[in-house]
Amino acid sequence: MIAASPDEQVRDEVMTAAAVVKSYGTGDGAVTALRGVSAAFTRGQFTAIMGPSGSGKSTFLHCLAGLDTVTSGTVVVGGAELTGLSRTRRTELRRDRMGFVFQSFNLLPMLTAEENIRLTGRLAGHRADPRWFDTIVDALGLRERLAHRPTQLSGGQQQRVAVARALLTRPEVLFADEPTGNLDSRSGAEVLGFLRTAVDAYRQTVVMVTHDPAAAAHADRVLFLADGTIVDELTAPTIDTVHARMRETEA
């Protein structure tokens, strides 16, 4: 295989963060959660973000996703710079170019699984590609559950519905915030396995915050944060190598 040239790699970047600083409060009470963090994310790449409590990992994800504003620095997603956008424009960009999977599923209880899957696209005025809908529904094993409401689904099934909803609009980036936090180990492994498949088979870009080395081992690389900065990066992670780097980071 011929490696991509630097120019080709740059063209394949889906999202970049440059010197991102995030501070809360002012004066003596100010707290800086991110201290000039820079990273690039390419198409078809699965990145896990890890770090001890208070390291800034969730803040970094929220800034990347436009869920929070940055104090300084830039975030660019799909060629669009988030920095300086109005709240309305950030909302539109998230809706059109991003997918989200959260620990708490965030499904609407009055809607069926199918209606929840289609919800984001309908709010954006997009008609889902029927073949793509069928692809992700069947890959996630949801065909027999489409008419069920969330209360009729297991936690693992609800999270699979959330993953399907996030992927239906073919987002530039899928953000996952502790996606297995409310799942048993088997259900969590199933969800992570499909995220891995989405990267390998569909060239989806996934950015996931996790505290779990077993979850991080599904990624292509792991970024380790401590005190608001990236202190290490691990490629081709395994459970053992993630454990070892975490011990070093927390030492």
C-alpha positions in Angstrom: 0.0 0.0 0.0 1.3 3.5 -0.9 1.0 5.9 2.0 -1.0 9.1 1.5 1.1 12.2 1.0 0.9 15.0 3.5 -1.3 17.1 1.1 -3.7 14.1 0.7 -3.9 13.7 4.5 -4.7 17.4 4.9 -7.4 17.2 2.3 -8.9 14.2 4.1 -9.1 16.0 7.5 -12.7 16.3 8.6 -12.1 18.3 11.7 -9.3 20.3 13.2 -8.8 22.1 16.5 -6.0 24.7 16.7 -4.7 26.2 20.0 -8.1 25.8 21.7 -8.4 27.5 25.1 -11.5 27.2 27.2 -11.9 29.2 30.5 -14.8 29.6 32.8 -15.3 32.6 35.1 -13.2 35.8 35.4 -10.6 37.2 37.6 -9.3 35.2 40.6 -12.1 32.8 40.2 -11.3 31.9 36.6 -10.8 28.2 35.8 -9.0 27.1 32.5 -10.3 23.8 31.4 -8.3 23.6 28.1 -4.9 25.1 27.5 -4.1 25.5 23.9 -5.2 22.1 22.6 -4.6 21.2 19.0 -5.6 18.0 17.1 -6.7 16.8 13.7 -9.3 14.1 12.8 -9.3 12.4 9.4 -12.1 10.7 7.6 -12.6 7.1 8.5 -10.8 7.4 11.8 -11.9 6.4 15.3 -10.4 8.5 18.0 -10.9 7.9 21.8 -10.3 10.8 24.2 -9.3 9.8 27.8 -8.0 11.3 30.9 -8.6 11.5 34.7 -11.5 13.4 36.1 -11.0 17.1 35.5 -8.6 16.6 32.7 -10.7 18.5 30.2 -11.7 15.6 28.0 -15.5 16.3 28.0 -14.9 20.0 27.6 -12.7 19.3 24.6 -15.5 17.1 23.0 -18.1 19.8 23.7 -15.9 22.5 22.1 -15.2 20.3 19.1 -19.0 19.7 18.7 -20.0 23.3 19.1 -21.9 22.4 22.3 -19.7 25.0 24.1 -17.9 28.0 22.8 -14.1 28.4 22.9 -12.3 31.2 24.7 -9.7 31.3 22.0 -8.4 29.2 19.2 -10.3 27.6 16.3 -12.4 24.5 15.5 -13.2 23.7 11.9 -15.6 21.0 10.9 -16.1 20.0 7.2 -14.6 23.3 6.1 -16.8 25.4 8.4 -15.2 27.3 11.3 -17.3 27.0 14.4 -15.5 29.9 16.2 -17.6 33.0 16.2 -20.8 31.5 14.8 -24.0 32.5 16.4 -25.9 30.0 18.5 -28.4 29.5 15.7 -25.7 28.8 13.1 -23.9 26.4 15.5 -27.2 24.5 16.0 -27.7 24.3 12.2 -24.2 23.0 11.7 -24.5 20.4 14.4 -27.8 19.3 12.9 -26.5 19.1 9.3 -22.9 17.8 9.8 -22.7 16.0 13.2 -24.1 13.0 14.9 -24.3 12.5 18.6 -24.5 9.5 20.9 -24.8 10.1 24.6 -24.6 8.0 27.7 -28.3 8.7 28.5 -29.7 7.6 25.0 -31.8 10.8 24.7 -34.7 9.1 22.9 -38.2 10.7 22.9 -40.5 8.3 24.9 -43.6 9.0 22.9 -42.0 8.0 19.5 -41.3 4.6 18.2 -37.7 3.4 17.5 -38.2 4.2 13.8 -39.6 7.7 14.5 -36.6 8.4 16.8 -34.1 7.3 14.2 -35.7 9.5 11.6 -36.2 12.5 13.9 -33.0 14.5 13.3 -33.3 14.3 9.5 -37.0 15.3 9.6 -36.2 18.3 11.8 -33.5 19.3 9.2 -35.9 18.8 6.3 -33.9 15.9 4.9 -35.4 12.8 3.4 -33.4 9.8 4.4 -32.0 7.5 1.7 -34.1 4.4 2.0 -31.2 2.1 1.2 -29.0 3.7 3.9 -31.8 3.5 6.4 -32.2 -0.2 5.7 -28.4 -0.7 5.9 -28.0 0.7 9.3 -31.2 -0.7 10.7 -30.2 -4.2 9.6 -26.6 -3.8 10.7 -27.8 -2.8 14.2 -30.3 -5.6 14.4 -33.3 -3.2 14.8 -35.6 -4.4 12.1 -38.0 -6.2 14.5 -37.9 -3.3 17.0 -38.8 -0.4 14.8 -42.4 -0.2 16.0 -41.4 -0.4 19.7 -41.2 2.7 22.0 -38.1 3.2 24.2 -39.7 1.7 27.3 -40.2 -1.5 25.4 -36.5 -1.7 24.5 -33.5 -2.8 26.5 -30.7 -0.3 27.3 -28.5 -1.8 24.5 -31.4 -1.6 22.0 -32.1 2.0 23.0 -28.4 2.9 22.4 -28.4 1.1 19.1 -31.4 3.3 18.1 -29.4 6.4 19.2 -26.5 5.2 17.0 -28.8 4.7 14.0 -30.3 8.2 14.5 -26.8 9.7 14.6 -25.7 7.9 11.4 -28.8 8.4 9.3 -27.8 11.8 8.1 -24.3 10.6 7.2 -22.6 13.2 9.5 -19.1 14.5 9.0 -18.3 13.5 12.5 -20.1 11.2 15.0 -19.4 12.3 18.6 -19.9 9.7 21.4 -19.8 10.8 25.0 -19.4 7.7 27.3 -21.7 5.7 24.9 -21.4 2.5 27.0 -21.7 4.1 30.4 -25.2 2.8 31.0 -24.8 -0.6 29.3 -23.8 -4.0 30.5 -20.6 -5.3 29.0 -22.2 -7.4 26.3 -24.5 -4.5 25.1 -21.6 -2.1 25.3 -19.4 -4.4 23.2 -22.1 -4.6 20.6 -22.5 -0.8 20.3 -18.7 -0.4 20.1 -18.5 -3.1 17.5 -20.9 -1.2 15.3 -19.1 2.1 15.7 -16.0 0.2 14.6 -17.9 -1.2 11.6 -19.1 2.3 10.7 -15.5 3.5 10.6 -14.2 0.5 8.6 -17.1 -0.1 6.2 -18.6 3.4 5.7 -15.5 5.7 6.5 -17.3 7.4 9.3 -15.3 9.6 11.6 -15.9 8.9 15.3 -14.7 10.9 18.3 -15.5 9.2 21.6 -14.9 10.3 25.2 -14.5 7.3 27.5 -13.0 6.2 30.8 -13.0 2.5 29.8 -9.8 1.0 28.4 -11.9 -1.8 26.8 -13.9 0.8 24.9 -10.8 2.8 23.9 -9.3 -0.4 22.5 -11.8 -0.3 19.7 -10.3 3.0 18.4 -7.5 3.7 16.0 -5.9 6.1 18.4 -6.3 7.4 21.9 -5.6 11.0 22.9 -4.8 11.4 26.6 -5.6 14.7 28.3 -4.3 15.9 31.7 -4.7 19.4 33.2 -6.3 20.7 30.0 -3.6 19.6 27.5 -2.9 16.6 25.3 0.0 14.8 27.1 0.2 11.6 25.0 -1.2 9.8 22.0 -1.4 6.1 21.4 -2.1 4.4 18.0 -3.4 0.9 17.5 -4.4 0.7 21.2 -5.1 -2.5 23.2 -6.6 -2.8 26.6 -3.1 -3.4 28.1 -1.4 -0.5 26.4 -4.3 1.8 27.3 -4.1 0.7 30.9 -0.3 1.3 30.9 -0.6 4.8 29.4 -3.4 5.8 31.8 -1.2 4.8 34.8 1.6 7.0 33.4 -0.7 9.9 32.7 -2.2 9.8 36.2 1.2 9.3 37.9 
